[in-house]
Amino acid sequence: MLEIRLTNAAKRFQYDWIFRHLDLHAKPTDKIAITGSNGSGKSTFLKCLAGINPFTEGETEYSLEQRSISDNEVYRHLSISAPYMELPEEFTLLELLGFHFNFKTPYQGIQLKEMIKVMYLEDAINKQVSHFSSGMKQRLKLGLCFFSNTSLLLLDEPTSNLDRRGSEWYQELVHAYGQDRTIFVASNDPGEYEFCTEHLSIEDHKIKKSR
């Protein structure tokens, strides 16, 4: 199980601090909501956690069953679903799943056929991803995240492009495949993180500008 400790973490772009003096201890299986207004830095924080965009300051410690994990290794233990994620749209659904699971192990040994059924994409097995609707692509992004055998799931606006039924499906996905994993949800929609027991407001870690 993955454990994360952030001490005095901060992120700066040029001369602007996105957040600063942020401390966090994420224990195994914690469910944490990252909240804040649009543009506050929620997505930036998730990218920092994932190592896509390293923190500017502070100490970051990742450990798995009390074994320290280096920054270069942490990507092996996480999955991310986000609006800015690009899918290889020239692949068919079956080709994409096959490609993805060359690099990731399926969660609890779930088979591709079962994944496709859970994502309600049975009629799109041989369809190119470029021909998917926005809702189908979002279900695919979430499926790739939850069906990968990783200890940490990073979800950025997980119900974007999903209708009410799709949002209910997302909650079912969390319940069925997320209970024994650490999950961060970046959102300003309470419906996306209602299962989270902890909340971190990025707004609380902004530097107050003097007038």
Secondary structure, 3 states (H helix, E strand, C coil): CEEEEEEEEEEEECCEEEEEEEEEEECCCCEEEEECCCCCCHHHHHHHHHCCCCCCEEEEEEEECCEEECCCCHHHHEEEECCCCCCCCCCEHHHHHHHHCCCCCEHHHCCHHHHHHHCCCHHHCCCEHHHCCHHHHHHHHHHHHHCECCCEEEEECCCCCCCHHHHHHHHHHHHHHCCCCEEEEECCCHHHCCCCCEEEEHHHHCCCCCC
